[in-house]
């Protein structure tokens, strides 16, 4: 090569196959040098600094140009995404299936390399620990057979583990089995209110002490039994009925640290550093954020002799929804262990992938932003798709989508993106070509998905509202989310009648239950549009005074969301074919598939059928007792027994379940559930008891789903506390006012206007469909019922919620 151009060059090939490479900025200046090993790993030898901006080296035409190192592709140019400067971005358009680490990425990974020996002869060692928090109702063992395991599981599978230098720990999602903390069955309260989250976080913290001790001594500091007692114990352990402070946790971990120091004293090697990486999805992402905040409190920055280096936080679509979700009239889901723990802590690198098309009220997003401040070294991307299209959890074929197998799930794209982000930040993930066959397959991407995804990105402007990305970051996330939702509304409105809706390929391939859910969910969508049109029309109000009627014309008063909804629905610009295919084949309808009533998992179905069988047996026993009492002339007792029996009489839907499941249900004899429709909603509410009352009278829906449909914007939280915490709220609002002043009066006015609109819409949906209930009476009843119901969850020592 005779002509010079800036870039990477191989300057020397060594006998072992390694290559010394230099980055020539000019013919006389080298700004980076690295040694590329035969396996592709790269050891960064020199990086330019202000004190030494370059090395004086002369370029030679004998040097070999490295074609993978494109011009400018070094430390100041992030080819595959935004720099970590607090931006909210859309994912980049490039082929994930063909992606290879660039020279810059190889150098970035090499800069995180640890060169301590693990042969037992070195005096010191650095270890690498990764914690993986799965999402609500996601469970590795349960979900694998149907290929419905989440991205958290795939990343866990990819992480190195030798239990000497590399450690990985998996935490099942709340609501699912986790025998290590005594949860031996699925838990509906875990799924609905995130019960068990605190215990999972504490369990993960104890793993750090086990990792250090095992690396030195070859055994865990805490065995399974002791860990369980420590994590779940109320009086001598870490568990709390409702978290009111961190003092108990800090004290217990101080004692644990002293115990660890005794175990490793005078042993070699000394663990000098613990490099920690944390991953999470959904409530698992909320757990991951809480874990990182509690980490500093519990450890003081050291685990035994090891300094803790929080290297990477990789999270998918954070949803806290702890105790009372945002879909309830009270609370935002930031209670208990999620209270004041959502801020992104000091970390070398953090990435947050969020769902642009999540449409459930119960799934508000906790953005990486804290008030008006963005954490350092954090990136946040808005991906198209619903919640589990980003973090995983759908099985191929759910709702008739991803018919090409796991590789055609939308979640494969953010899975591969997170893999590269984590690897670039020094997380010890194995190269994809070195993974076992099953784990390797988990990262494959269907070319049809990539084509459709790229078409969607082309259809979506990168900077929707022209916000000043070099200035304030306030509102950028909200703008991104709203624009994404408007695109979804436009596509959904293109299915303008039942025939078009049923003609979708996904509908044609869906199961009978999925078709029912999709059609009934579509009725909610149509109702959203109808309500928006009604609000956009003038109306009249008639009243009587002094024996005469008077009519007053009331001007239209649609909310901002309703105006935006109608603008999208009435836009008849054709949807590009590949974009239509993207939504049809790859993006799930989370509203339609989110049941507030009825069993969801197979374990839920088994438990549901068995409870009905017990209920029927109790009914029969009471009737038999009544007959026996009558035969002996005990007529008053017979009447009382029959009255008691009525409490156990099966409703129509329960009778159908019993008919389909005459024998006890378990893994060997799984229960089957009849087709559920909104006609069965009343029976399903009755079966659910108190939870069913909550669905009707607090959540305000007469269907099996949330009130309202997809015609709303997703709520975005940048606070980490409940509004009822007046001191914290005052500080938060003060920070926001300060930020608004910095950003200018116009931003402050727009922020106030949007806050007022949001408050109005929140008040509207708080009533939901419960228009037949007097609001005052419903509020009183809800408060009383909530207090009674929460006593089952929060023990008397916890606070009473008003």
N, C-alpha and C positions, 0 to 999 in steps of 0.2 A: 504493500500500500504506500503510494508516494505522496498523496495529498493528506494534509493534517485536518482533522476535525475534532472538536472536544469530545471526550468520552473515556470509557474504560478500555485499557489495553493490557493484554497479557505480555509481560516483559521477561518472564523467566519461567520455564517449566522444570520442576524438580523431579528427581528420580522416583519419588513415591507417588507421583501423579498430581501433586499439588501445583498450583499455579500462582505465582506472585503477580498481582495486578495493580496498576496505578491508574488514577483518574487524572488525565491531562486537561487542565482548564485552558492552557495555552501551550505553545511548543516548549516553554521554559518553566512552566509551573505545574506542580502536582498538588492537588488539594485533598486526595484520599489515597491510601494504599491499603491493600487487603491481600490475604492469602486464601485462595479458594481451594478447599480440600477436595479429595476425589469424590466424596459423597455429596458435594454441593454446598456444604456448610462453609461459611466465610468468616475468617478471623480479621477483624478490623485492626490494622497496625498503626495507621495515622489518620487523624481527622483534623481538618483545618479549624483553627480557633482565632479569636481576635489577636491573641498574643503571637501566634505563629500561623498566619493565614495560608501559607503554602510551603512546599519544599522546592528547592531549585533543582530541577531535573530537566534534561534535554531529551525531547521526543526523538525517536528514531523510526524511520520507515520500516525497520525490521520488526518492530513491535506488532503484535497481532491484535487487530481490532476485535472487540467483543460485541457481536451483533445484538445480543440481548440487552446490552447496556445502552439504551437510547440516549441521544444528546440531552443533557440536562437532567437525566434520570439519576439523581444522587440525593444528598440529604436535604436539599432545599426544595424538592419537588415530589409531592406525594401523588404518584401516578394513579392509585386506586381509591382515592377519597380525599376528603378535606383535611387540612392540617388541624391539629388539636387546639383550636383557638376559640372554642365556644360557639361555633356555628351549628346551625341546624341545616342539614343538607338532604338532598335526595340521593339514593344510591347511584353509583357510577354505572355507565353503560360500557360494558366490556364482557368478554366471554369468561364466565367462571369455570366452565368445563375445561378450557384450554389454558387457564391462568398458571403462570410459573412465577416464582419470586424474581423480581427485578434485581439489578445490581444494588440499587439503593436498599431494597428490602433485605437482601442477603447481608449487607453491611450493618443494617439496623439490628438484625438478629444476632450477628456476631458481637455487636457491642454489648449484648446482654449475656454473653457466654460466661460460664463459670469454669475456672480451670483448677478447682480443688480436686485432689485425688480421692478416689473411693476404693483404693486397694487395701485399706486398713493400715497403711504405713505412714500416711500423712498425719501431721499433728492437728490439722484443722480441716473442716469440711463445711461447705455450704449446701443446703438442701432446698428442694423445690416442692412445694405443697400446693395442690389445687383442690378447691371445694366447689361442688356442683349442686346447686339448689334447684330441684325440679319444680314445675308449675303445679297449680291447683289441679287435683285429680289426675296428675301425670305420675306414672310409676313404671320404672324400667322393666321389672320382671313381668308385670301384668300386661304391658302394652307391646312388648316385642313380638309376640306371635302374630299380631295383625299389622305389624309394621307401623304402629301408631305411636312409637316412642318419640320423645321430643328431641330437639336439637341439643339439649343439655346432655342427654344420654350419648348421643353421637360424639360430642366433644369429650365427654368422660372416657369413652372407649378409645379415643385418639391420644389421650394423655399418657405419657410414659409412667411406668411404675416398676420399681425394683425393690421398694421398701427399704432402701439404703440411702439413696440420693433423691429419688423421685417418689412422691406420694400423691395419691388421688383418693378423694372421698365423695361418695354420692349420697345426696339427701333426697328421699322420695317426697313428692308433693304433698301438701296438706290435704287431709281427707282420705289418704291412701295408707296402706299397711306400712308400718315402720317398726319392726319387732325390736330393734335396738333401743327404742324408747317406750316399749310396751304397747304400741298401737298394733294390735293383732288382727284388726278388722277395719274395713273402710268406715269412715265417720262422716255422717252428713253435716254435722256442725263444723267439721274441719273444712268441708267444701264450701259451705255457705258463709261461715264467719271466721275462717282461718284459725280455728282452734288447733293447737299443736305447733304453731309457728315458732313460739318462744323456745319450746323444748328442742326443736330442730336446730335453731341457731346456737343454743348452748351446747348441744351435742357436737356441732361442727367446731366450736371453739376448743373443746376438749381434744379434738383430733390433733391439734398443733402440738400439744404436750406429748401425745403418743408418738407422733412422728419424730420428734427430737430424741426421745428415749429409745425408740426402736432403732434409729440410725446409729446410736452409740452402743446400746446394750443388746439389741436383737430381740427385744420384747416390748409390748405396750406398757405404758405407765399405769393405765386404767384398763382392767378387763371389762367384758361386756356387762357383767352383773353390776360391778361398781359404777360403771358409766351410767347405766339405767337408773340406779338409785340416786346418783348425784344429779342427773338431769331432771328427773321427775319428782324427786322428794320436795315436799313443801316446807317442812320445818328445818331439816338439815341439808336440804338440797337447793337447787337453783330455781325450781318452779315457783311461780307466783299465780295467785288467782286472778289478779289484775295488776299490771306492773305500775307501781307508783314511784319507783326509784331504782338506782343501780347499786346501792350500797352492799346488798347481800352478794351480788355477783362479784363485785370487786374483792370482797373479803375472801370468798371461796377460791377465787383464782389466785390470790396472793398466797394462800396456803398451798395450793396445787403447785405453784411455781417453786416454793421452798422445797417441796417434796421432790420435784424434778431435779433441782440443783444438787440435792443429796445423792440422787441416783447416778448422776453423771459426773460427780466430783472425782477428780484424779483419773478420769477415764480418757482414752484417746480413740478417735479424734474428738476435739472440741468443736461443737457446732457453732460457728461464728455468725452465720446468717441464715435466716429462713425466708426464702423468696416465696411470696404468697400470691396466688391468683384465685379469683373468685368469679363464678359464673352463676347466673340465675335467670329464670323465666317467670313472668306473671307474678304471682305472690312469691315465687322463688326469687325473683329479682328484688322484691321488697325485702325478703329475708337476707339476700346478699348485701343490700345497702345497710340494713340494720346490723348485720354481722360486722361489716367494716367499721361502723361507728362504735359498736361495743368492743371491738378488738382493742382499740386504744385504751378504753376504760379497764378492760379485763387484764391486759398484759402490760400496760405501760410502755409498749414498744419493744418488749423483750419476752421471749419464751425460754425460761431457763437462761443459758448462756448466749442464746442466739438472738441477734438483732432481727426484728421483723421488718422486712421490706415488702410493702404492699405494691406489687409489681403491676397487676392488671385487674381491672373490673370489667367483665363482659356481660352485659345484661340485655334481655329481650323484654320490651313492652311492660314496664313496671306497673303493676296494679296491686295496691295494698288491700283495700276493702276488708279491713280487719274489724270484726264485730258487726258494725252497721255500715252497709255499703252506701255509696252515693245515691243509689236508686231509692233509698228510704227517705222520708221527709226530714229525718234527724241524722246529722252526722255526715262525714265525708269518707269514712273508712280508715281514718288515721288514729284509731284508738290503740290502747294496750301497747304491744311491742312495736307497732308502727308509728307511735307518737314521738315526734321530734327525732326521728332516726333516718329520714329519707334523703338527707343531704349527702352528696357525693364527697367522700373524705379526701384527704391528701393521698394521691396515688400516682404512680408513674404514668399510667395510661388507662383511660376509661372509654368504653364505647357503649352506646345505648341505641338499640334498634327498636323503633316504635311502629305501630300498625296504623296506617292512614285510613283504613276502612273498617275499623272496629266500631260497631253500632249499638252495643249494649250499654244501658245506663249503669249497670253494676260494674262496668270496667273502665272507670276514669283513669286517665294516664297521669302518672307522677313523672313529670319531665325531669331532666338532669338539672335544669335551671333551679336555683334557689332564690325566690323573690326576683330581684333584678340581676343577680350575680350568677355567672357561669363558672363552674369549677375548672381549675387549671387542668390542662392535658386531657380534656374530655371532648369526645365527638358524639354527635347525636344525629341519626339518620331516620327519615320518615320513609318507610317502605309501603308500597301498595299491598293491600291484603288485610284480612281480619287478624285478630289476636294470635290464633294458633297457626295462621299462615306465616307468621314471623318466627315464633318460637317453636313451632312444631306441635304435634299432638293429634292431628287428623290422620286417619288411615287412608291409604289409596282406595278410592271408590266412595268415600263419604260424600253424601249429597250428589253422587254421580260425577264427582270431580277427580282429577288426578288418576285417570283410568289407565295411564301407562305405568303404574307402579310407583314406588316410593320416589324414584328419580323425577317424577312429574309433579311432586308436591311443591307448591310455591315456597314452602319453608326451606327448600334445598338451597335457594339463593342466599338468604341471610345466614344459613348454616355455613356455607363455604366462605362468605365474607367474614364471618366471625373467626373462622379457623385461621384465615390469613392475618387478620388484625391481631389475634392472640399470638400467633407465631412471630409476627414482626415485633411484638412487645416482649419477647423473651419467654413466653409460656412454653413449657416443654412438651409440645405436641409432636408426635411421631410424623415423619414424612408420609404423605398419603400412600405412596407406593410401598411402604413398609408395613402398613396395617394388615391385620388379618382380613381374609376375604370378605366376611360379613360387614366388618367395620368399614372397609374400603368401599363397598357398594353403597353404604349410607351416604357417601359424599357425591355420588354421581348425579348429574343433572341431564334431564331429557332435553335434547336440542329444540324440540317444539316449545318447551317452556322458555328457554332462553330467547327464542325468536319472538314469542308473544310478549315477554317481559320487556325486551328492547323496544318493541312497538309501543308499549304503554309509556315508556320513558320518553320516546320521541313525541308522544301526544301530550305530555305534561311539561309545561314550561319549567325551567330550572329556577327561575326567580319570579314567582307568580305575581307578587304585588309590588315589585320594585323597591322592597325595603332596603335601607342602607345597611348592608352587611358589615361595613367597616365601622359603624357606630354602635348604637345600642342594640342588644340582642332581644329586648323585650318584644314580644309579639311575633317573632320569627317562627317559633314552633306553632303558635296558633294559626298563623297565615298558611303555613305548610299543610297543617291538618285540614283546615277548611277547604283549601283548594283541592286536596285529594278527595275529600268527601263530595265536593261538587262534581268531580269527574265520575265518581261512583253513581251519584244521582242521575247524571246525564245518561250513563249506560243503562241504568235500571229503568229509566223512563222510556228507553227505546223499545222495551217490551210492553207495548201500549195496550194489549188486550190479552185475554186468557189464552187464545190460540198461540200468540207469539211467545208467551211465557212458557207454555207447555212444549213448544217446539225446540226449546234449548236442548242441546246435546246432553248437558248434565242432568236436566230433568228427565229426559228419556231413559237415562241409565241409573237413576236413583231408585232406592228401595221404596216400598209402599209407605213406610213411616216417614222417610225423608221427603217424599212427594207431598204427603199431608202437611208436614211441617212447613215446607216451602210455600205451598199454596196458602195456608192460613197466615204465614208471615207476610205474604204479599198483600193480603187483605189489610194488614196493619199499615203497610206502605201506602196503599190507596187511601186509607183513612187519613194519614198524615197530609197527603196532597189535598184531600177534600177540606180538611180543617184549615189549611193554609189559604185555599181559595175563599172559604167563607170569611176568614179574617180580613181578606183583601177587598171585600165588598162592603159598600156602605150599608148601614142598617138603621132601623128606626126604633124608638122607644116611646111607648104610649103610657101616659099616666093620667089620673083623674084628680081634678081639683074643682071644688065648689060645684059639683054635679056635672062638670063638663070634662070631656076627654081632650087631652093635648098630646100631640105627636111631635117628637123631636128627632131630627135626622142625625145619626151618629156617623162620623166619617170612618173610613177603613182604618184599622189599627193592627196590621200584621207585625209580628216580631221581625227582627232582622233575619233570623234563620228562615222564617217562612218566606220572606221576600227572596232570599237566596235560593231556597228550594224551588220556588215557582220559576225563577229565572233559568235554573238548570233543567227543570222538567219541560219547559216550553221551548227550549233550544232544540230545534229540529235538525241541526247540522249532523250529517251522517257520521256514525261511529266507524272508524277504520276497522276493516275485517279482522285483523290480528288483535286489535284491542278488544273487540267483541269476544273473540275466542279466549283472550286472556281472562276476562271476567267470568265467562261461561265455564271454562274448563279448569281454572286454577284458583279463583278467589271464592272463599266460602261465605255463606250467609250466616253470620254468627247470631243474629237475632232469631232467625227461624229455628236454629238448632239448639237454642239455650232454653232448656225446660226448667221452669220454676216448680213444676209439679210432675210427679212420676219418676220411676227409677231410671237411672242413666247407665251406669256400668253393670256388668254381669253380676258383680257382688251385690249391687243395689237391688237388682232384679231378684236374686235368690232370697235376700233378706225380706223384700216386699212380699213375695209369694209365701214365705214361711210365716210371716206375721199374720197374713190373712188366714192361713191354715189354723194358727193358734186362736185367732179371733173367732173363727167358725166353731172350733172345738169348745171354746168357752161358752158360746151361744147355745150350743147343743147341751152342754152340761147344765146350764142354768134352766133350760126348758125341762130337762129331765128331772131336776130338783123340784121344779114347780109342779110337775105331774105327780111326783112322789108326795109332796106336801098336800096336794088336793086329795089324793087317795086316803090320807090319814086325817082328813077333815081340817087340816091347817090352811084354811082358805086365805086368810090374810097373808100368811107366809108365801102361799102360792102366787098371789097377786104381786107381791114384792119381788119374787124371783123372776116373774115374767117381765116386770118393769126393768129389772137389771139386765135381762136377756136382750131387751131391745137396744141397749147400748152397744151390744156386740153383733147386732144383725148386719150382715154384709150388704153393701149397696150394690147397684147393678154391675158396676165395673169390677168390683171385688169378686162378685159371683163368676164373672167371666174368667178372671185370673185363676180362681180356684178350679174351675172346670178344665182349664188348660194344664194345671199343675196339681194333680191329685196326690202326688207323693212329695216327700220332703225334697227341697232343692239344695244342691250343693255343686261342687265342681264336677262331680261325676254325673249329676243329673241337673244340668242348668235349667233355670226357669225360663219360660217364654212368656212374653207379655202381649196381650191383644193390641191391635192398632189403637193408638191414642189420638184423639182429636179434641177440639175445644168443646165438643158436646159432653166429653167426660170430665171437664174441668171441675164441676161441682163435686162429683164423686171423688176425684183425686184430692181436692181440698179437704173433703171430709176424712179421707184416709190419712192425710198428713197431720190432722189435728191442729195444734197451735201454729205450726208452720204454715198450714193452709189458711188459717185466719190471717196471718201476717200477709200472705200473698194477696188476699182479696182486699183487706181493709187498710193495710199500711202501704204496700206497694201499689195498690189501686188498680189491679188488673183482674178481669173476669175470664181471661184466657189462660193457657198454660205458659204464656211468655210474659215478658215485661210489658208494661203499659206503653202505648205508642209504638211506632215502628222505626224504620231507618232514617226518617226525615228529620234528623237533628244532628248537631255537631257534637263531637266527643268532648267531654269535659277534660280540661288540662289543669292539673294542680302543680303549682310551683311553691306551695307551702308544705310544711312537714308537721302540721298540728291542726287540731280542730278549731273552728271559729269560736267555739264556746270557751276556749282558753284565752281569756280576755287579755292577759298580759302579753302572751306570745303573739296574739293577733295584733295588738297595738304596735309592738316592735316591727312585725312584718309589714303592716300598713305604713309605718314610718319609713321603712327602707324603700318601699315602693314609691312613696311620695318624693323621697330624695332622688331616686332614679328618674322619676318622671320630670323633676325639675332639671336634671342634667340633660335629659333628652329633649326638653323644650315644651312649651305650653301646648302645642298642638298634640303631642303625644299624650300629655296628661288629660286633655279634653277627650281624646279618642278612647283612652283607657277608662275614663269615667262613663262615657256613653256605652261602651261595651259591657262594663260591669252592671249598669242599670238594665241593659237588655238581657243579660244573663240572669239577673235576679228575677226579672219578669218571667222568663221562660222556666226558671226553676220553680217558681210559684205555680205556674200553670201545670207543670207535670207532676208536682207533688200531689195535686188532686187526682191526676190520672183519669181513669175511667170510673172512679168511685163517686160519680155525680149523684148517685141515689142515696148517698150518706150525708147527713148534715155534718158540715165540717167541724163544728165545735164538738158535737157529740162523738164524732170519729176520733178526734184528737184526744179527748179524755179517755175513750175506750182503748185507743192505741197505747197511751201512756201506761194505763193500768195493766194491759195485757203484756206489754213489753217488760214491765217490772216483774210480773209473775214469771214470764218465760225466761228472762235473763237470769233469774235465780237458779235455773237449772245449769247455767254456764258459769256465772260469776258467784262465788261463795259470799256469805254474809260479810266477810271482811273486806270485800271489794266495794267500790263506790256505787251509789244508786244513780241511774241516769234519768235526768228530767228533760 
